[in-house]
Amino acid sequence: MSTAATARPAPGTGRRLLTALGTATPVYVLLATVLIALALTDPGFYEADRFLAFVKRAAPLVILAAGQYLVIVCGEFDLSVGAIVTAGVVVAAQLYASFPALHWLVATLVLLAAGGAAGLVSGLVTTRLRVPSFITTLGMMLILEGAVFFWTGGSPQGALPTAFRELGRGTAFGRLPWAVPVCLAVGVGAYLLMRADFGRTLLATGDSERAAHLSGVRVTRVRVTAFVLSGVAAGLAAVLVGGFSGVSAQAGQGYEFEAITAVVLGGVLLGGGRGSVVGAMAGAFSLQALFTLLNLRGVSGALESTVQGVIVIAAVGLGAADYSRLRRRRTRSPEGTTR
């Protein structure tokens, strides 16, 4: 038989594109569809000021989704990120109440370190004490929310200076919001991290903890690092939220579930081992755009939780079905016999 007869046909451009996009293909299609629907519903949405305001609103969720992705893809959950955002905003206000001349960069570094410390505690409790991450981070969320309420009495005092709020609501290079380069930096950093050895070990840990351990992966260290990075992302999101919205005892309320929804919407498999960080961040943009579209169509904001629930159930169901088919294919030889 000739070589030409046995050679497989080269995949078409469309197939190569789908392969490159991977499991996140549906979210890119959804994002494009929603953005088109926004243009048709409200042609003024893409005016510079309004669209850039949308980007500012979406930026904290995009950053949280990147951090949440790292935790979910290694097989865990982080429900504490919303509470870390709230605590970060309140702590920043209290810092400036005590030290009015504090440089904004110092305050930002304090929030990043505090978020990382909260993630470190959650990671160590999860890995060392073998407490399920769902319970660990739920407990951390309740601890932080209770501490903020006790500290502030439900009404935080103080204000954030203009210099600190610049990152969340200011512009760079003309009319471009600082939120854009911040999101790009986080996205590029997360992408490069997942392309490095750490990213591969993170995926391997989520796919099979036992196999990763037998391969020499330090599973505990990898998972703790993922929690720390998620906490740092939440600290950075707190800076943006405080800058954009100001001080509030509910600044980060609901962000934890929105971040999980965004990650799942981005094609990341709950349980770990599969997914793209770029897809997770695109899922955050899609979710924010979808909420904006519903608001423009006059749909009550109270239905946002319903939409999130439908997305999570549908995405997890489709992901589980796809994963089951993949496992069945892997357990059969090319001749159809079971391995």
N, C-alpha and C positions, 0 to 999 in steps of 0.2 A: 504494500500500500504506500502511495507516495506521501511525501511530507505535507504537500498541499492539501491532500485529502484528510489527513489526521489533525492538521492544525485547527485550533479553535478560532472562530471568527473574533476579530477584535471588537471589544465592546464599543457601542456608540457613544456619542458625546453625552446624551441624556443619561445613559447608564453610569458613565464615569462621574457625572455631576452628582447623581444620587448617591453613589458610593462615597464620594468625598464629603457630602453633607451628613451621611450616616443616619443614625436614629433621630437626629434633630430635624430631618426634612419636613415633617408635618408642621413644626412650630414656625419655620420660615415661611411656609405657605400661609399659615394662619396670620402671621404678622403682616405679610403683604396684603392679605385680604382685608384685615381690619383697617389698615392704613388707607386702603382704597375706599372702604366704606366710610371712614371719617371724612375723606375729601368730598364724597358725594353727599353726606349728611350735612356737613358744615364747611363750605368752601373756604371760609376764613380761618379754618383750623391751622392751615399751613402758613399763615402770616408769621413773620419772623418772631415777633414778641410772644404770640400764643404758643407756637410750636416749641420755642425754647423754654417757656414756662412748663410745658408738658415734660420736656427732658429733665428739667430740675426736679419735678415731682417723681419721675420714674427712677432717677439716679440712685437713691438709697436702696430701693428694692433690687435694682440690678446688682449692686455691690453685695447685698445680703444673699442674693441667689448664688453668686460666685462662691461665697463662704459656705453656704448651705450645701452646695454641690460637693465640696470636698468631704464633708461629713457623710452625706448620703451615699456617695459612690464607694465609700469604704465600708458601707453596711450599717451606718448609725443614723441617728436623728439629733437635731439641735433645736429644741423648743425655747431656748433661752434668749435668742437673738433680739426679739422684740423688747424684752425687759432690759437687756443690755443697752439698747438704744435709748429707752426712757431714762434709765439710770445715768447714762452718759450726758444727756441733755441737762438733767437736774444737777449733776455733779459740776458740769461746766458753769452753770449759773451760780452755784454756791461758791465755786473757786473765784469767780470774778467779784462776787459780793465781798469776799475776804481779801482778795488781792486784785484790786482794780487795774493795776498796771501790768498784770501778767501778760506776757507775749502770747499771741494766738497760737504760735507754733508749739510752745511749751504746753499749753492747754490741750492742743490736739494730740501731742505725744502722750500726755497723761491719760486721755480717753482711750487711745490705742493700747497702751499698756494695761489699763484696767480691763478692757474687753478681752485681751489676751489672757490675763490672769483668771478671769471667770471661765474662759474656755479651758484653761489648764486644769482648773479644779474639776470641771465636768469630765474632761478626758481621763484624769487620774481615777476619779470615782468609778467611771464606766469600765476602765480596763483593769484597774488593780482590785477593786472591790467586787467586780463582776455585776454591778447594778445595771440593768438595761438602760441604754442611753435615753430612751423615751421617758423613763421615770426620773433619771438623774437630771436631765435638762428641764423637765417639768418642775421638779423641786427647785432648781436654780431660778427658774422664772418666778415661782411663787416667793422665794426668798428675796429676790431683788425688788419685785413689786411691793412686797410688804415693807421692806426697808425704805423704799422711796416714799411710801405713804406715811410711815411713821416719822420719817425725817422732815417731811414737808407739811404733814397734816392734810394732804390732798391738794394743797395750793402752794406750789413752789415759789420762793421769793428770788429776787435778783433778776438781772437782765444780761443778755449777751451783747458784748460790744460790737461795733460795726466791723472791726478788723477780723474778729472771730467768725462773724456771719458771712464774710465775703466769699468763703469757699462754697457755701450753700446757695447764696442768692446773687453773688457778684458775677462779673464777666471778665474774661481774659481775651487778649488779642482782638479788641474791638467789642463785638456783640456776642461773642461765644461764651456761654456760661462755663464757669470753672468745673461744673459737674461733668461736662463732656470730656475734657482731658483726664479728669479723675477716673471716670468709668473706663476710658480707653487704657489708662495705665493699669488699672486693676485687671481688665480683660487680658491685656498682653502678658502681664505677670502670671496670671492664673494659667493661661494657655502654655506659656513656656515651662511653668512648673509641672504641668501634666505631661509635657513632652520629655521631661527629664526623668531620671531614675525614680525620683520620689513619686511622680505621677503613675508610673508603671507599677510600682509596688502598692500604691493606693488602690488601683484598679484590681490588682491581683488579690489584695486582702479582701476587697468586697466580693470578688468572684468566689473565692474559697479560702477562708481563714486557715484551715488546716494545710491546704496545699501551699499557701504562701509561707506558712511557718516552716514546713518541711523544706522549702526552697531557700531558706535562710533569711526571709524577711522578718525584720523586727516589728511584728504586728502591733505591739503595744505602743512603741515609739511613733509609728506611722499614724495610728488613730489619735493619739494625744496631740500630735502636731496638727492634724486636721481640725480638731476642736479649737486649738489655740488660734489657728488662722481664721476660723469662723468667728471667734470672739473679736479678733482684730478687725475683721470686716465689719462687724456690728459697731465697733467703736468708731470706725470711719463713717459709717452710715449715720451715727449719732451726730457727728460734726455737720454733715449735710442737712440732716433734719432740723437741727437746732438753728442752722443758718437760714434755712428756707422758711420754717414755720414758727420759730421762736421757742420759748420755754413752756412746757406743758407736762403735767403728770401723766398724760396718756400719749406722749409723743410717739412711742413705738408700739402702741397697742395694735395687735393683729398682724404685725409684720412677720412673726414667726410662721404663721400659717400661709401667708401670701408667698413667702420665700419657698416653702415646701411645694406649694402649688406651682410656682414658676419653674422649679427644678423638674418636677414631674411633667409639666407641660412641655419642657424642653427635651423630652425623650430620655431622661435619666431613669434607670430602673431602680425602684425602691427595693432595698435589699443589697444594692451595690453591684459593682463589677462592670457596669456598662453605662455609657453616656458621655456627653460632651459639655465642657464648661461654657463654651460659646453658645451652645444650644440652651443651657440653663439661663444664661443672661438674656438671650433672645426671648425665652419664655417669660422673663420678668417684664420686658418691654411689651410683649404681646398682652400680658395680663393687665398692665396699666392702660394700654391702648383700648382693650376691651371694656374696661370699667369706664373710660372716658366716652366711648361710643354709647354705652348703655345710658350714661348720664345725659348725653346729647339727645338720645331718643326718648327721654322722659321716663326711663325705667328707674324705679326707686333704688337708692343706694343700699337699702336694707337687703336687697337681693344679691349683693356682692358675695356674701357668704354662701348663698345657694349656688351661685355660679362656680365658686371655688370648689364646693363639694362635688358638683357634677364633674368638673374637670379632673379632680383627683381620682374619683371612682372610675371614670371612663379611661383615663390614662393608665391607671394601675391595672385595670382589667385587660386592656389591649396589650400592655407590656407583659403581663403574666401569660396570656395566650401565646404571644410571640416567643417568649422564653421557653414555654413547654414544647412548641413545635421545634425550636432549635435543639433542645435536648434530645427529642426523639430522633432527629436527623443524625445527631452525633453518635447515638447508640446503635446505629445501623451501618453496616458495611455497604460499599457500592453495589454489591450483589443483592442487598436487601436482607442479609442475615444479621442478627443481633450480635454486637461485639461482646 
